[in-house]
């Protein structure tokens, strides 16, 4: 498992990543006041957790996925 931390407009976005062989559609939730977005691309599962607005967390995840697809 890897944990990465990003700073977005004075908010921390934590991303947790580990191997997963089955793709998953994104799942949104709120846990103890933090927005959580989970997705898997067929090789890795990702969880992004932050107190940023949910729409901003989704934009972050979309940019993450686009950069991964480009590599």
Predicted model as a PDB file, atoms N, CA, C, CB and O in Angstrom, pLDDT in the B-factor column:
MODEL        1                                                                  
ATOM      1  N   UNK A   1       0.840  -1.161   0.000  1.00 88.00           N  
ATOM      2  CA  UNK A   1       0.000   0.000   0.000  1.00 88.00           C  
ATOM      3  C   UNK A   1       0.891   1.231   0.000  1.00 88.00           C  
ATOM      4  CB  UNK A   1      -0.959  -0.006   1.206  1.00 88.00           C  
ATOM      5  O   UNK A   1       1.933   1.262   0.654  1.00 88.00           O  
ATOM      6  N   UNK A   2       0.470   2.233  -0.734  1.00 92.00           N  
ATOM      7  CA  UNK A   2       1.164   3.524  -0.746  1.00 92.00           C  
ATOM      8  C   UNK A   2       0.181   4.597  -0.291  1.00 92.00           C  
ATOM      9  CB  UNK A   2       1.739   3.855  -2.172  1.00 92.00           C  
ATOM     10  O   UNK A   2      -1.013   4.522  -0.579  1.00 92.00           O  
ATOM     11  N   UNK A   3       0.686   5.573   0.407  1.00 94.00           N  
ATOM     12  CA  UNK A   3      -0.107   6.718   0.824  1.00 94.00           C  
ATOM     13  C   UNK A   3       0.580   7.970   0.324  1.00 94.00           C  
ATOM     14  CB  UNK A   3      -0.291   6.756   2.369  1.00 94.00           C  
ATOM     15  O   UNK A   3       1.766   8.186   0.573  1.00 94.00           O  
ATOM     16  N   UNK A   4      -0.175   8.795  -0.384  1.00 93.00           N  
ATOM     17  CA  UNK A   4       0.362  10.043  -0.914  1.00 93.00           C  
ATOM     18  C   UNK A   4      -0.466  11.194  -0.365  1.00 93.00           C  
ATOM     19  CB  UNK A   4       0.360  10.047  -2.476  1.00 93.00           C  
ATOM     20  O   UNK A   4      -1.670  11.044  -0.158  1.00 93.00           O  
ATOM     21  N   UNK A   5       0.149  12.316  -0.131  1.00 95.00           N  
ATOM     22  CA  UNK A   5      -0.559  13.495   0.370  1.00 95.00           C  
ATOM     23  C   UNK A   5      -0.314  14.660  -0.581  1.00 95.00           C  
ATOM     24  CB  UNK A   5      -0.102  13.854   1.817  1.00 95.00           C  
ATOM     25  O   UNK A   5       0.822  14.932  -0.971  1.00 95.00           O  
ATOM     26  N   UNK A   6      -1.396  15.344  -0.946  1.00 93.00           N  
ATOM     27  CA  UNK A   6      -1.337  16.496  -1.831  1.00 93.00           C  
ATOM     28  C   UNK A   6      -1.975  17.680  -1.115  1.00 93.00           C  
ATOM     29  CB  UNK A   6      -2.050  16.206  -3.190  1.00 93.00           C  
ATOM     30  O   UNK A   6      -2.876  17.504  -0.296  1.00 93.00           O  
ATOM     31  N   UNK A   7      -1.511  18.879  -1.424  1.00 90.00           N  
ATOM     32  CA  UNK A   7      -2.087  20.085  -0.872  1.00 90.00           C  
ATOM     33  C   UNK A   7      -2.899  20.765  -1.953  1.00 90.00           C  
ATOM     34  CB  UNK A   7      -0.997  21.026  -0.317  1.00 90.00           C  
ATOM     35  O   UNK A   7      -2.400  21.019  -3.049  1.00 90.00           O  
ATOM     36  N   UNK A   8      -4.154  21.060  -1.641  1.00 84.00           N  
ATOM     37  CA  UNK A   8      -5.066  21.707  -2.597  1.00 84.00           C  
ATOM     38  C   UNK A   8      -5.755  22.867  -1.899  1.00 84.00           C  
ATOM     39  CB  UNK A   8      -6.119  20.693  -3.160  1.00 84.00           C  
ATOM     40  O   UNK A   8      -6.642  22.657  -1.071  1.00 84.00           O  
ATOM     41  N   UNK A   9      -5.356  24.085  -2.226  1.00 84.00           N  
ATOM     42  CA  UNK A   9      -5.950  25.277  -1.614  1.00 84.00           C  
ATOM     43  C   UNK A   9      -6.023  25.164  -0.095  1.00 84.00           C  
ATOM     44  CB  UNK A   9      -7.344  25.517  -2.178  1.00 84.00           C  
ATOM     45  O   UNK A   9      -7.085  25.357   0.498  1.00 84.00           O  
ATOM     46  N   UNK A  10      -4.893  24.849   0.529  1.00 90.00           N  
ATOM     47  CA  UNK A  10      -4.766  24.726   1.988  1.00 90.00           C  
ATOM     48  C   UNK A  10      -5.529  23.539   2.575  1.00 90.00           C  
ATOM     49  CB  UNK A  10      -5.249  25.989   2.642  1.00 90.00           C  
ATOM     50  O   UNK A  10      -5.750  23.478   3.785  1.00 90.00           O  
ATOM     51  N   UNK A  11      -5.922  22.616   1.738  1.00 94.00           N  
ATOM     52  CA  UNK A  11      -6.584  21.386   2.180  1.00 94.00           C  
ATOM     53  C   UNK A  11      -5.703  20.216   1.766  1.00 94.00           C  
ATOM     54  CB  UNK A  11      -8.035  21.254   1.573  1.00 94.00           C  
ATOM     55  O   UNK A  11      -5.127  20.225   0.678  1.00 94.00           O  
ATOM     56  N   UNK A  12      -5.599  19.229   2.611  1.00 96.00           N  
ATOM     57  CA  UNK A  12      -4.828  18.034   2.293  1.00 96.00           C  
ATOM     58  C   UNK A  12      -5.743  17.012   1.635  1.00 96.00           C  
ATOM     59  CB  UNK A  12      -4.165  17.443   3.565  1.00 96.00           C  
ATOM     60  O   UNK A  12      -6.855  16.767   2.104  1.00 96.00           O  
ATOM     61  N   UNK A  13      -5.271  16.419   0.552  1.00 96.00           N  
ATOM     62  CA  UNK A  13      -5.950  15.297  -0.102  1.00 96.00           C  
ATOM     63  C   UNK A  13      -5.037  14.091   0.083  1.00 96.00           C  
ATOM     64  CB  UNK A  13      -6.250  15.587  -1.648  1.00 96.00           C  
ATOM     65  O   UNK A  13      -3.920  14.073  -0.434  1.00 96.00           O  
ATOM     66  N   UNK A  14      -5.501  13.097   0.811  1.00 96.00           N  
ATOM     67  CA  UNK A  14      -4.747  11.856   1.003  1.00 96.00           C  
ATOM     68  C   UNK A  14      -5.233  10.836  -0.015  1.00 96.00           C  
ATOM     69  CB  UNK A  14      -4.907  11.311   2.461  1.00 96.00           C  
ATOM     70  O   UNK A  14      -6.435  10.655  -0.204  1.00 96.00           O  
ATOM     71  N   UNK A  15      -4.291  10.175  -0.663  1.00 95.00           N  
ATOM     72  CA  UNK A  15      -4.623   9.132  -1.639  1.00 95.00           C  
ATOM     73  C   UNK A  15      -3.952   7.837  -1.189  1.00 95.00           C  
ATOM     74  CB  UNK A  15      -4.164   9.535  -3.094  1.00 95.00           C  
ATOM     75  O   UNK A  15      -2.737   7.778  -1.005  1.00 95.00           O  
ATOM     76  N   UNK A  16      -4.760   6.818  -1.021  1.00 96.00           N  
ATOM     77  CA  UNK A  16      -4.286   5.491  -0.631  1.00 96.00           C  
ATOM     78  C   UNK A  16      -4.408   4.595  -1.853  1.00 96.00           C  
ATOM     79  CB  UNK A  16      -5.100   4.911   0.593  1.00 96.00           C  
ATOM     80  O   UNK A  16      -5.446   4.580  -2.515  1.00 96.00           O  
ATOM     81  N   UNK A  17      -3.348   3.848  -2.153  1.00 95.00           N  
ATOM     82  CA  UNK A  17      -3.303   3.035  -3.379  1.00 95.00           C  
ATOM     83  C   UNK A  17      -2.756   1.660  -3.037  1.00 95.00           C  
ATOM     84  CB  UNK A  17      -2.428   3.716  -4.484  1.00 95.00           C  
ATOM     85  O   UNK A  17      -1.775   1.532  -2.305  1.00 95.00           O  
ATOM     86  N   UNK A  18      -3.417   0.610  -3.587  1.00 94.00           N  
ATOM     87  CA  UNK A  18      -2.913  -0.756  -3.427  1.00 94.00           C  
ATOM     88  C   UNK A  18      -3.391  -1.595  -4.601  1.00 94.00           C  
ATOM     89  CB  UNK A  18      -3.381  -1.379  -2.075  1.00 94.00           C  
ATOM     90  O   UNK A  18      -4.332  -1.202  -5.290  1.00 94.00           O  
ATOM     91  N   UNK A  19      -2.762  -2.747  -4.847  1.00 94.00           N  
ATOM     92  CA  UNK A  19      -3.110  -3.581  -5.996  1.00 94.00           C  
ATOM     93  C   UNK A  19      -4.549  -4.094  -5.944  1.00 94.00           C  
ATOM     94  CB  UNK A  19      -2.162  -4.750  -6.081  1.00 94.00           C  
ATOM     95  O   UNK A  19      -5.055  -4.469  -4.887  1.00 94.00           O  
ATOM     96  N   UNK A  20      -5.186  -4.100  -7.102  1.00 89.00           N  
ATOM     97  CA  UNK A  20      -6.522  -4.680  -7.264  1.00 89.00           C  
ATOM     98  C   UNK A  20      -6.691  -4.993  -8.742  1.00 89.00           C  
ATOM     99  CB  UNK A  20      -7.661  -3.706  -6.743  1.00 89.00           C  
ATOM    100  O   UNK A  20      -6.461  -4.128  -9.588  1.00 89.00           O  
ATOM    101  N   UNK A  21      -7.086  -6.213  -9.059  1.00 85.00           N  
ATOM    102  CA  UNK A  21      -7.137  -6.639 -10.459  1.00 85.00           C  
ATOM    103  C   UNK A  21      -8.499  -6.445 -11.118  1.00 85.00           C  
ATOM    104  CB  UNK A  21      -6.751  -8.077 -10.554  1.00 85.00           C  
ATOM    105  O   UNK A  21      -8.633  -6.663 -12.322  1.00 85.00           O  
ATOM    106  N   UNK A  22      -9.503  -6.043 -10.360  1.00 84.00           N  
ATOM    107  CA  UNK A  22     -10.849  -5.880 -10.917  1.00 84.00           C  
ATOM    108  C   UNK A  22     -11.215  -4.396 -10.949  1.00 84.00           C  
ATOM    109  CB  UNK A  22     -11.893  -6.684 -10.087  1.00 84.00           C  
ATOM    110  O   UNK A  22     -11.169  -3.737  -9.910  1.00 84.00           O  
ATOM    111  N   UNK A  23     -11.578  -3.853 -12.115  1.00 80.00           N  
ATOM    112  CA  UNK A  23     -11.997  -2.448 -12.163  1.00 80.00           C  
ATOM    113  C   UNK A  23     -13.258  -2.221 -11.329  1.00 80.00           C  
ATOM    114  CB  UNK A  23     -12.243  -2.012 -13.619  1.00 80.00           C  
ATOM    115  O   UNK A  23     -14.080  -3.126 -11.179  1.00 80.00           O  
ATOM    116  N   UNK A  24     -13.407  -1.019 -10.791  1.00 82.00           N  
ATOM    117  CA  UNK A  24     -14.605  -0.637 -10.049  1.00 82.00           C  
ATOM    118  C   UNK A  24     -15.036   0.748 -10.486  1.00 82.00           C  
ATOM    119  CB  UNK A  24     -14.358  -0.677  -8.520  1.00 82.00           C  
ATOM    120  O   UNK A  24     -14.204   1.613 -10.763  1.00 82.00           O  
ATOM    121  N   UNK A  25     -16.333   0.950 -10.545  1.00 83.00           N  
ATOM    122  CA  UNK A  25     -16.825   2.293 -10.799  1.00 83.00           C  
ATOM    123  C   UNK A  25     -16.619   3.127  -9.547  1.00 83.00           C  
ATOM    124  CB  UNK A  25     -18.320   2.276 -11.220  1.00 83.00           C  
ATOM    125  O   UNK A  25     -16.594   2.584  -8.442  1.00 83.00           O  
ATOM    126  N   UNK A  26     -16.470   4.435  -9.700  1.00 83.00           N  
ATOM    127  CA  UNK A  26     -16.245   5.289  -8.534  1.00 83.00           C  
ATOM    128  C   UNK A  26     -17.384   5.188  -7.514  1.00 83.00           C  
ATOM    129  CB  UNK A  26     -16.078   6.737  -8.977  1.00 83.00           C  
ATOM    130  O   UNK A  26     -18.553   5.054  -7.874  1.00 83.00           O  
ATOM    131  N   UNK A  27     -17.018   5.254  -6.263  1.00 91.00           N  
ATOM    132  CA  UNK A  27     -17.970   5.228  -5.160  1.00 91.00           C  
ATOM    133  C   UNK A  27     -17.700   6.452  -4.302  1.00 91.00           C  
ATOM    134  CB  UNK A  27     -17.856   3.902  -4.322  1.00 91.00           C  
ATOM    135  O   UNK A  27     -16.574   6.670  -3.855  1.00 91.00           O  
ATOM    136  N   UNK A  28     -18.739   7.252  -4.072  1.00 94.00           N  
ATOM    137  CA  UNK A  28     -18.607   8.460  -3.264  1.00 94.00           C  
ATOM    138  C   UNK A  28     -19.255   8.239  -1.914  1.00 94.00           C  
ATOM    139  CB  UNK A  28     -19.237   9.675  -3.975  1.00 94.00           C  
ATOM    140  O   UNK A  28     -20.287   7.576  -1.810  1.00 94.00           O  
ATOM    141  N   UNK A  29     -18.640   8.804  -0.869  1.00 95.00           N  
ATOM    142  CA  UNK A  29     -19.237   8.731   0.467  1.00 95.00           C  
ATOM    143  C   UNK A  29     -18.659   9.846   1.325  1.00 95.00           C  
ATOM    144  CB  UNK A  29     -18.985   7.339   1.124  1.00 95.00           C  
ATOM    145  O   UNK A  29     -17.720  10.540   0.933  1.00 95.00           O  
ATOM    146  N   UNK A  30     -19.245   9.997   2.501  1.00 95.00           N  
ATOM    147  CA  UNK A  30     -18.747  10.938   3.502  1.00 95.00           C  
ATOM    148  C   UNK A  30     -18.560  10.145   4.781  1.00 95.00           C  
ATOM    149  CB  UNK A  30     -19.730  12.163   3.711  1.00 95.00           C  
ATOM    150  O   UNK A  30     -19.451   9.407   5.201  1.00 95.00           O  
ATOM    151  N   UNK A  31     -17.393  10.302   5.401  1.00 95.00           N  
ATOM    152  CA  UNK A  31     -17.102   9.578   6.641  1.00 95.00           C  
ATOM    153  C   UNK A  31     -16.504  10.558   7.646  1.00 95.00           C  
ATOM    154  CB  UNK A  31     -16.128   8.374   6.383  1.00 95.00           C  
ATOM    155  O   UNK A  31     -15.423  11.105   7.432  1.00 95.00           O  
ATOM    156  N   UNK A  32     -17.217  10.767   8.732  1.00 95.00           N  
ATOM    157  CA  UNK A  32     -16.776  11.675   9.805  1.00 95.00           C  
ATOM    158  C   UNK A  32     -16.411  13.056   9.265  1.00 95.00           C  
ATOM    159  CB  UNK A  32     -15.573  11.077  10.546  1.00 95.00           C  
ATOM    160  O   UNK A  32     -15.428  13.659   9.695  1.00 95.00           O  
ATOM    161  N   UNK A  33     -17.207  13.551   8.323  1.00 94.00           N  
ATOM    162  CA  UNK A  33     -17.006  14.886   7.776  1.00 94.00           C  
ATOM    163  C   UNK A  33     -16.021  14.976   6.631  1.00 94.00           C  
ATOM    164  CB  UNK A  33     -16.562  15.774   8.840  1.00 94.00           C  
ATOM    165  O   UNK A  33     -15.824  16.059   6.079  1.00 94.00           O  
ATOM    166  N   UNK A  34     -15.398  13.872   6.256  1.00 96.00           N  
ATOM    167  CA  UNK A  34     -14.446  13.862   5.144  1.00 96.00           C  
ATOM    168  C   UNK A  34     -15.093  13.238   3.916  1.00 96.00           C  
ATOM    169  CB  UNK A  34     -13.159  13.094   5.526  1.00 96.00           C  
ATOM    170  O   UNK A  34     -15.787  12.226   4.009  1.00 96.00           O  
ATOM    171  N   UNK A  35     -14.857  13.854   2.772  1.00 97.00           N  
ATOM    172  CA  UNK A  35     -15.323  13.274   1.518  1.00 97.00           C  
ATOM    173  C   UNK A  35     -14.370  12.164   1.102  1.00 97.00           C  
ATOM    174  CB  UNK A  35     -15.434  14.354   0.408  1.00 97.00           C  
ATOM    175  O   UNK A  35     -13.150  12.296   1.209  1.00 97.00           O  
ATOM    176  N   UNK A  36     -14.951  11.068   0.627  1.00 97.00           N  
ATOM    177  CA  UNK A  36     -14.177   9.888   0.227  1.00 97.00           C  
ATOM    178  C   UNK A  36     -14.598   9.504  -1.187  1.00 97.00           C  
ATOM    179  CB  UNK A  36     -14.392   8.689   1.228  1.00 97.00           C  
ATOM    180  O   UNK A  36     -15.789   9.434  -1.492  1.00 97.00           O  
ATOM    181  N   UNK A  37     -13.632   9.261  -2.030  1.00 96.00           N  
ATOM    182  CA  UNK A  37     -13.906   8.802  -3.388  1.00 96.00           C  
ATOM    183  C   UNK A  37     -13.025   7.590  -3.645  1.00 96.00           C  
ATOM    184  CB  UNK A  37     -13.647   9.935  -4.449  1.00 96.00           C  
ATOM    185  O   UNK A  37     -11.807   7.651  -3.483  1.00 96.00           O  
ATOM    186  N   UNK A  38     -13.654   6.482  -4.049  1.00 95.00           N  
ATOM    187  CA  UNK A  38     -12.931   5.231  -4.306  1.00 95.00           C  
ATOM    188  C   UNK A  38     -13.143   4.816  -5.753  1.00 95.00           C  
ATOM    189  CB  UNK A  38     -13.397   4.103  -3.341  1.00 95.00           C  
ATOM    190  O   UNK A  38     -14.246   4.928  -6.289  1.00 95.00           O  
ATOM    191  N   UNK A  39     -12.064   4.332  -6.382  1.00 91.00           N  
ATOM    192  CA  UNK A  39     -12.173   3.768  -7.727  1.00 91.00           C  
ATOM    193  C   UNK A  39     -11.034   2.779  -7.930  1.00 91.00           C  
ATOM    194  CB  UNK A  39     -12.144   4.888  -8.819  1.00 91.00           C  
ATOM    195  O   UNK A  39     -10.034   2.827  -7.213  1.00 91.00           O  
ATOM    196  N   UNK A  40     -11.177   1.894  -8.891  1.00 90.00           N  
ATOM    197  CA  UNK A  40     -10.126   0.942  -9.254  1.00 90.00           C  
ATOM    198  C   UNK A  40     -10.060   0.871 -10.769  1.00 90.00           C  
ATOM    199  CB  UNK A  40     -10.392  -0.474  -8.636  1.00 90.00           C  
ATOM    200  O   UNK A  40     -11.088   0.884 -11.446  1.00 90.00           O  
ATOM    201  N   UNK A  41      -8.843   0.796 -11.297  1.00 84.00           N  
ATOM    202  CA  UNK A  41      -8.655   0.828 -12.744  1.00 84.00           C  
ATOM    203  C   UNK A  41      -8.282  -0.524 -13.355  1.00 84.00           C  
ATOM    204  CB  UNK A  41      -7.598   1.826 -13.080  1.00 84.00           C  
ATOM    205  O   UNK A  41      -7.961  -0.602 -14.541  1.00 84.00           O  
ATOM    206  N   UNK A  42      -8.322  -1.573 -12.558  1.00 82.00           N  
ATOM    207  CA  UNK A  42      -7.978  -2.897 -13.067  1.00 82.00           C  
ATOM    208  C   UNK A  42      -6.606  -3.363 -12.642  1.00 82.00           C  
ATOM    209  CB  UNK A  42      -8.057  -2.904 -14.550  1.00 82.00           C  
ATOM    210  O   UNK A  42      -6.289  -4.548 -12.741  1.00 82.00           O  
ATOM    211  N   UNK A  43      -5.788  -2.436 -12.166  1.00 89.00           N  
ATOM    212  CA  UNK A  43      -4.482  -2.832 -11.625  1.00 89.00           C  
ATOM    213  C   UNK A  43      -4.283  -2.298 -10.210  1.00 89.00           C  
ATOM    214  CB  UNK A  43      -3.353  -2.331 -12.536  1.00 89.00           C  
ATOM    215  O   UNK A  43      -3.583  -2.910  -9.403  1.00 89.00           O  
ATOM    216  N   UNK A  44      -4.901  -1.154  -9.911  1.00 91.00           N  
ATOM    217  CA  UNK A  44      -4.750  -0.540  -8.598  1.00 91.00           C  
ATOM    218  C   UNK A  44      -6.097   0.005  -8.107  1.00 91.00           C  
ATOM    219  CB  UNK A  44      -3.694   0.587  -8.649  1.00 91.00           C  
ATOM    220  O   UNK A  44      -6.929   0.450  -8.897  1.00 91.00           O  
ATOM    221  N   UNK A  45      -6.288  -0.040  -6.791  1.00 93.00           N  
ATOM    222  CA  UNK A  45      -7.448   0.584  -6.160  1.00 93.00           C  
ATOM    223  C   UNK A  45      -6.970   1.879  -5.509  1.00 93.00           C  
ATOM    224  CB  UNK A  45      -8.125  -0.377  -5.103  1.00 93.00           C  
ATOM    225  O   UNK A  45      -5.885   1.938  -4.930  1.00 93.00           O  
ATOM    226  N   UNK A  46      -7.800   2.910  -5.617  1.00 94.00           N  
ATOM    227  CA  UNK A  46      -7.455   4.233  -5.106  1.00 94.00           C  
ATOM    228  C   UNK A  46      -8.571   4.719  -4.183  1.00 94.00           C  
ATOM    229  CB  UNK A  46      -7.222   5.241  -6.274  1.00 94.00           C  
ATOM    230  O   UNK A  46      -9.755   4.550  -4.475  1.00 94.00           O  
ATOM    231  N   UNK A  47      -8.174   5.318  -3.076  1.00 95.00           N  
ATOM    232  CA  UNK A  47      -9.102   5.995  -2.178  1.00 95.00           C  
ATOM    233  C   UNK A  47      -8.560   7.403  -1.977  1.00 95.00           C  
ATOM    234  CB  UNK A  47      -9.265   5.227  -0.803  1.00 95.00           C  
ATOM    235  O   UNK A  47      -7.432   7.563  -1.511  1.00 95.00           O  
ATOM    236  N   UNK A  48      -9.333   8.419  -2.315  1.00 96.00           N  
ATOM    237  CA  UNK A  48      -8.961   9.810  -2.068  1.00 96.00           C  
ATOM    238  C   UNK A  48      -9.847  10.312  -0.931  1.00 96.00           C  
ATOM    239  CB  UNK A  48      -9.120  10.702  -3.368  1.00 96.00           C  
ATOM    240  O   UNK A  48     -11.067  10.156  -0.974  1.00 96.00           O  
ATOM    241  N   UNK A  49      -9.230  10.913   0.085  1.00 97.00           N  
ATOM    242  CA  UNK A  49      -9.939  11.364   1.275  1.00 97.00           C  
ATOM    243  C   UNK A  49      -9.523  12.800   1.566  1.00 97.00           C  
ATOM    244  CB  UNK A  49      -9.646  10.434   2.497  1.00 97.00           C  
ATOM    245  O   UNK A  49      -8.331  13.107   1.610  1.00 97.00           O  
ATOM    246  N   UNK A  50     -10.515  13.692   1.766  1.00 97.00           N  
ATOM    247  CA  UNK A  50     -10.185  15.083   2.043  1.00 97.00           C  
ATOM    248  C   UNK A  50     -11.403  15.826   2.583  1.00 97.00           C  
ATOM    249  CB  UNK A  50      -9.655  15.771   0.777  1.00 97.00           C  
ATOM    250  O   UNK A  50     -12.538  15.354   2.508  1.00 97.00           O  
ATOM    251  N   UNK A  51     -11.122  17.008   3.129  1.00 96.00           N  
ATOM    252  CA  UNK A  51     -12.213  17.876   3.549  1.00 96.00           C  
ATOM    253  C   UNK A  51     -12.550  18.921   2.485  1.00 96.00           C  
ATOM    254  CB  UNK A  51     -11.857  18.563   4.857  1.00 96.00           C  
ATOM    255  O   UNK A  51     -13.349  19.822   2.742  1.00 96.00           O  
ATOM    256  N   UNK A  52     -11.949  18.814   1.286  1.00 95.00           N  
ATOM    257  CA  UNK A  52     -12.346  19.702   0.191  1.00 95.00           C  
ATOM    258  C   UNK A  52     -13.764  19.350  -0.228  1.00 95.00           C  
ATOM    259  CB  UNK A  52     -11.364  19.589  -1.019  1.00 95.00           C  
ATOM    260  O   UNK A  52     -14.257  18.263   0.073  1.00 95.00           O  
ATOM    261  N   UNK A  53     -14.415  20.271  -0.923  1.00 94.00           N  
ATOM    262  CA  UNK A  53     -15.769  19.988  -1.411  1.00 94.00           C  
ATOM    263  C   UNK A  53     -15.739  18.758  -2.314  1.00 94.00           C  
ATOM    264  CB  UNK A  53     -16.352  21.213  -2.175  1.00 94.00           C  
ATOM    265  O   UNK A  53     -14.748  18.473  -2.986  1.00 94.00           O  
ATOM    266  N   UNK A  54     -16.855  18.043  -2.304  1.00 93.00           N  
ATOM    267  CA  UNK A  54     -16.902  16.776  -3.059  1.00 93.00           C  
ATOM    268  C   UNK A  54     -16.615  16.990  -4.541  1.00 93.00           C  
ATOM    269  CB  UNK A  54     -18.273  16.107  -2.893  1.00 93.00           C  
ATOM    270  O   UNK A  54     -15.923  16.180  -5.158  1.00 93.00           O  
ATOM    271  N   UNK A  55     -17.138  18.072  -5.121  1.00 94.00           N  
ATOM    272  CA  UNK A  55     -16.901  18.316  -6.551  1.00 94.00           C  
ATOM    273  C   UNK A  55     -15.411  18.534  -6.823  1.00 94.00           C  
ATOM    274  CB  UNK A  55     -17.715  19.542  -7.034  1.00 94.00           C  
ATOM    275  O   UNK A  55     -14.906  18.118  -7.865  1.00 94.00           O  
ATOM    276  N   UNK A  56     -14.707  19.182  -5.895  1.00 94.00           N  
ATOM    277  CA  UNK A  56     -13.270  19.393  -6.067  1.00 94.00           C  
ATOM    278  C   UNK A  56     -12.508  18.070  -5.960  1.00 94.00           C  
ATOM    279  CB  UNK A  56     -12.747  20.395  -5.022  1.00 94.00           C  
ATOM    280  O   UNK A  56     -11.539  17.849  -6.686  1.00 94.00           O  
ATOM    281  N   UNK A  57     -12.946  17.192  -5.054  1.00 94.00           N  
ATOM    282  CA  UNK A  57     -12.312  15.885  -4.929  1.00 94.00           C  
ATOM    283  C   UNK A  57     -12.529  15.061  -6.197  1.00 94.00           C  
ATOM    284  CB  UNK A  57     -12.862  15.134  -3.702  1.00 94.00           C  
ATOM    285  O   UNK A  57     -11.637  14.325  -6.618  1.00 94.00           O  
ATOM    286  N   UNK A  58     -13.696  15.180  -6.800  1.00 93.00           N  
ATOM    287  CA  UNK A  58     -13.953  14.473  -8.061  1.00 93.00           C  
ATOM    288  C   UNK A  58     -13.063  15.009  -9.179  1.00 93.00           C  
ATOM    289  CB  UNK A  58     -15.434  14.603  -8.458  1.00 93.00           C  
ATOM    290  O   UNK A  58     -12.553  14.229  -9.984  1.00 93.00           O  
ATOM    291  N   UNK A  59     -12.869  16.334  -9.243  1.00 93.00           N  
ATOM    292  CA  UNK A  59     -11.961  16.898 -10.257  1.00 93.00           C  
ATOM    293  C   UNK A  59     -10.534  16.394 -10.039  1.00 93.00           C  
ATOM    294  CB  UNK A  59     -11.992  18.449 -10.215  1.00 93.00           C  
ATOM    295  O   UNK A  59      -9.830  16.075 -10.996  1.00 93.00           O  
ATOM    296  N   UNK A  60     -10.114  16.325  -8.774  1.00 92.00           N  
ATOM    297  CA  UNK A  60      -8.796  15.800  -8.449  1.00 92.00           C  
ATOM    298  C   UNK A  60      -8.662  14.363  -8.969  1.00 92.00           C  
ATOM    299  CB  UNK A  60      -8.550  15.854  -6.920  1.00 92.00           C  
ATOM    300  O   UNK A  60      -7.668  14.027  -9.612  1.00 92.00           O  
ATOM    301  N   UNK A  61      -9.661  13.516  -8.692  1.00 91.00           N  
ATOM    302  CA  UNK A  61      -9.624  12.114  -9.119  1.00 91.00           C  
ATOM    303  C   UNK A  61      -9.624  11.998 -10.645  1.00 91.00           C  
ATOM    304  CB  UNK A  61     -10.820  11.348  -8.535  1.00 91.00           C  
ATOM    305  O   UNK A  61      -8.938  11.141 -11.202  1.00 91.00           O  
ATOM    306  N   UNK A  62     -10.383  12.847 -11.310  1.00 91.00           N  
ATOM    307  CA  UNK A  62     -10.409  12.812 -12.778  1.00 91.00           C  
ATOM    308  C   UNK A  62      -9.037  13.150 -13.348  1.00 91.00           C  
ATOM    309  CB  UNK A  62     -11.467  13.791 -13.326  1.00 91.00           C  
ATOM    310  O   UNK A  62      -8.576  12.492 -14.281  1.00 91.00           O  
ATOM    311  N   UNK A  63      -8.375  14.176 -12.793  1.00 90.00           N  
ATOM    312  CA  UNK A  63      -7.029  14.521 -13.262  1.00 90.00           C  
ATOM    313  C   UNK A  63      -6.049  13.377 -12.980  1.00 90.00           C  
ATOM    314  CB  UNK A  63      -6.538  15.824 -12.586  1.00 90.00           C  
ATOM    315  O   UNK A  63      -5.183  13.080 -13.803  1.00 90.00           O  
ATOM    316  N   UNK A  64      -6.190  12.743 -11.822  1.00 86.00           N  
ATOM    317  CA  UNK A  64      -5.332  11.599 -11.460  1.00 86.00           C  
ATOM    318  C   UNK A  64      -5.499  10.481 -12.499  1.00 86.00           C  
ATOM    319  CB  UNK A  64      -5.682  11.069 -10.023  1.00 86.00           C  
ATOM    320  O   UNK A  64      -4.513   9.916 -12.972  1.00 86.00           O  
ATOM    321  N   UNK A  65      -6.757  10.168 -12.852  1.00 85.00           N  
ATOM    322  CA  UNK A  65      -7.033   9.095 -13.797  1.00 85.00           C  
ATOM    323  C   UNK A  65      -6.518   9.451 -15.189  1.00 85.00           C  
ATOM    324  CB  UNK A  65      -8.534   8.800 -13.847  1.00 85.00           C  
ATOM    325  O   UNK A  65      -5.989   8.587 -15.888  1.00 85.00           O  
ATOM    326  N   UNK A  66      -6.663  10.692 -15.594  1.00 86.00           N  
ATOM    327  CA  UNK A  66      -6.170  11.111 -16.915  1.00 86.00           C  
ATOM    328  C   UNK A  66      -4.658  11.000 -17.004  1.00 86.00           C  
ATOM    329  CB  UNK A  66      -6.600  12.547 -17.216  1.00 86.00           C  
ATOM    330  O   UNK A  66      -4.127  10.582 -18.033  1.00 86.00           O  
ATOM    331  N   UNK A  67      -3.962  11.370 -15.940  1.00 81.00           N  
ATOM    332  CA  UNK A  67      -2.512  11.273 -15.955  1.00 81.00           C  
ATOM    333  C   UNK A  67      -2.055   9.808 -15.974  1.00 81.00           C  
ATOM    334  CB  UNK A  67      -1.924  11.998 -14.741  1.00 81.00           C  
ATOM    335  O   UNK A  67      -1.066   9.471 -16.624  1.00 81.00           O  
ATOM    336  N   UNK A  68      -2.776   8.948 -15.263  1.00 67.00           N  
ATOM    337  CA  UNK A  68      -2.449   7.533 -15.268  1.00 67.00           C  
ATOM    338  C   UNK A  68      -2.667   6.898 -16.631  1.00 67.00           C  
ATOM    339  CB  UNK A  68      -3.267   6.812 -14.233  1.00 67.00           C  
ATOM    340  O   UNK A  68      -1.888   6.043 -17.052  1.00 67.00           O  
ATOM    341  N   UNK A  69      -3.722   7.310 -17.320  1.00 54.00           N  
ATOM    342  CA  UNK A  69      -4.024   6.759 -18.643  1.00 54.00           C  
ATOM    343  C   UNK A  69      -3.003   7.218 -19.676  1.00 54.00           C  
ATOM    344  CB  UNK A  69      -5.433   7.166 -19.082  1.00 54.00           C  
ATOM    345  O   UNK A  69      -2.754   6.528 -20.664  1.00 54.00           O  
ATOM    346  N   UNK A  70      -2.416   8.389 -19.440  1.00 52.00           N  
ATOM    347  CA  UNK A  70      -1.444   8.930 -20.389  1.00 52.00           C  
ATOM    348  C   UNK A  70      -0.072   8.277 -20.276  1.00 52.00           C  
ATOM    349  CB  UNK A  70      -1.307  10.414 -20.188  1.00 52.00           C  
ATOM    350  O   UNK A  70       0.753   8.403 -21.181  1.00 52.00           O  
ATOM    351  N   UNK A  71       0.178   7.577 -19.168  1.00 53.00           N  
ATOM    352  CA  UNK A  71       1.510   6.990 -18.974  1.00 53.00           C  
ATOM    353  C   UNK A  71       1.622   5.630 -19.579  1.00 53.00           C  
ATOM    354  CB  UNK A  71       1.845   6.910 -17.519  1.00 53.00           C  
ATOM    355  O   UNK A  71       2.680   5.005 -19.501  1.00 53.00           O  
TER     356      UNK A  71                                                      
ENDMDL                                                                          
END                                                                             
